[in-house]
């Protein structure tokens, strides 16, 4: 009996805190129109980067990725030379 009462009490407490959190979120959240205006201000860029910044980031990213792939390829070749896999002996 006591367990049922405690469970009910916890459920009511959780529900009350959930409703409070939802009402605070509704009060503090931006309206849909304000969110659309923010997207328009960034001129469609989701990252907030300018065109030049995005191009620079892309260049660094691609260079880093090519370097990583080169190191991974060399590591795989060396590992295969040490212990070949996929070869039927």
Sine and cosine of phi, psi and omega as CSV:
sin_phi,cos_phi,sin_psi,cos_psi,sin_omega,cos_omega
0.00,0.00,-0.70,0.71,-0.02,-1.00
-0.90,0.43,-0.62,0.78,0.02,-1.00
-0.88,0.47,-0.63,0.78,0.02,-1.00
-0.91,0.41,-0.63,0.77,0.02,-1.00
-0.92,0.39,-0.66,0.75,0.03,-1.00
-0.91,0.41,-0.63,0.78,0.04,-1.00
-0.89,0.45,-0.67,0.74,0.03,-1.00
-0.91,0.42,-0.65,0.76,0.01,-1.00
-0.90,0.44,-0.68,0.73,0.02,-1.00
-0.90,0.43,-0.64,0.76,0.00,-1.00
-0.89,0.45,-0.69,0.72,0.01,-1.00
-0.91,0.41,-0.66,0.75,0.01,-1.00
-0.90,0.44,-0.70,0.72,0.02,-1.00
-0.89,0.46,-0.70,0.71,-0.01,-1.00
-0.89,0.46,-0.67,0.75,0.00,-1.00
-0.91,0.42,-0.67,0.74,0.01,-1.00
-0.93,0.36,-0.56,0.83,0.04,-1.00
-0.91,0.41,-0.70,0.72,0.02,-1.00
-0.90,0.44,-0.65,0.76,0.03,-1.00
-0.89,0.46,-0.70,0.72,0.00,-1.00
-0.90,0.44,-0.65,0.76,0.02,-1.00
-0.90,0.43,-0.66,0.75,-0.02,-1.00
-0.93,0.37,-0.62,0.78,0.05,-1.00
-0.91,0.41,-0.62,0.78,0.01,-1.00
-0.91,0.41,-0.65,0.76,-0.01,-1.00
-0.91,0.41,-0.59,0.81,-0.01,-1.00
-0.95,0.32,-0.65,0.76,-0.11,-0.99
-1.00,0.01,-0.21,0.98,-0.05,-1.00
-0.97,0.22,0.41,-0.91,0.01,-1.00
-0.98,0.19,0.42,-0.91,0.07,-1.00
-0.97,0.24,0.28,-0.96,0.00,-1.00
-0.87,0.49,-0.63,0.78,0.00,-1.00
-0.91,0.42,-0.65,0.76,0.03,-1.00
-0.90,0.44,-0.61,0.79,0.02,-1.00
-0.92,0.39,-0.63,0.77,0.04,-1.00
-0.90,0.44,-0.66,0.75,0.01,-1.00
-0.90,0.44,-0.58,0.82,0.03,-1.00
-0.91,0.42,-0.64,0.77,0.03,-1.00
-0.91,0.42,-0.65,0.76,0.02,-1.00
-0.89,0.45,-0.59,0.81,0.00,-1.00
-0.90,0.43,-0.55,0.84,0.00,-1.00
-1.00,0.06,0.08,1.00,0.04,-1.00
0.84,0.55,0.66,0.75,0.10,-0.99
1.00,0.10,-0.06,1.00,0.01,-1.00
-0.99,0.11,0.89,-0.45,0.00,-1.00
-0.96,0.28,-0.46,0.89,-0.03,-1.00
-0.99,0.12,-0.35,0.94,-0.04,-1.00
1.00,0.09,0.06,1.00,0.02,-1.00
-1.00,0.09,0.52,-0.85,0.11,-0.99
-0.97,0.25,0.14,-0.99,-0.02,-1.00
-0.88,0.48,-0.68,0.73,0.00,-1.00
-0.91,0.41,-0.67,0.74,0.02,-1.00
-0.90,0.43,-0.63,0.77,0.02,-1.00
-0.91,0.42,-0.66,0.75,0.02,-1.00
-0.91,0.42,-0.65,0.76,0.03,-1.00
-0.90,0.43,-0.71,0.71,0.02,-1.00
-0.88,0.48,-0.68,0.74,0.00,-1.00
-0.88,0.48,-0.67,0.74,0.02,-1.00
-0.88,0.48,-0.71,0.70,0.01,-1.00
-0.91,0.42,-0.66,0.75,0.00,-1.00
-0.88,0.47,-0.73,0.68,-0.03,-1.00
-0.91,0.42,-0.65,0.76,0.03,-1.00
-0.89,0.45,-0.70,0.72,0.02,-1.00
-0.90,0.44,-0.67,0.75,-0.01,-1.00
-0.91,0.42,-0.67,0.74,0.02,-1.00
-0.90,0.43,-0.64,0.77,0.06,-1.00
-0.88,0.47,-0.70,0.72,0.02,-1.00
-0.88,0.47,-0.70,0.71,0.00,-1.00
-0.90,0.44,-0.61,0.79,0.03,-1.00
-0.90,0.43,-0.72,0.69,0.02,-1.00
-0.89,0.45,-0.66,0.75,0.01,-1.00
-0.90,0.43,-0.64,0.77,0.01,-1.00
-0.90,0.43,-0.70,0.71,0.02,-1.00
-0.89,0.46,-0.68,0.73,0.01,-1.00
-0.89,0.46,-0.64,0.77,0.01,-1.00
-0.93,0.37,-0.65,0.76,0.03,-1.00
-0.89,0.45,-0.71,0.70,0.01,-1.00
-0.90,0.44,-0.65,0.76,0.02,-1.00
-0.91,0.41,-0.61,0.79,0.02,-1.00
-0.93,0.36,-0.59,0.81,0.04,-1.00
-0.92,0.40,-0.56,0.83,-0.02,-1.00
-0.96,0.27,-0.76,0.65,0.01,-1.00
-0.64,-0.76,1.00,-0.06,-0.04,-1.00
-0.88,0.48,0.62,-0.78,0.09,-1.00
-0.87,-0.49,0.41,-0.91,0.03,-1.00
0.97,0.26,0.24,0.97,0.00,-1.00
-0.94,-0.35,0.80,-0.60,0.02,-1.00
-0.99,0.12,0.88,-0.47,-0.02,-1.00
-1.00,-0.07,0.00,0.00,0.00,0.00
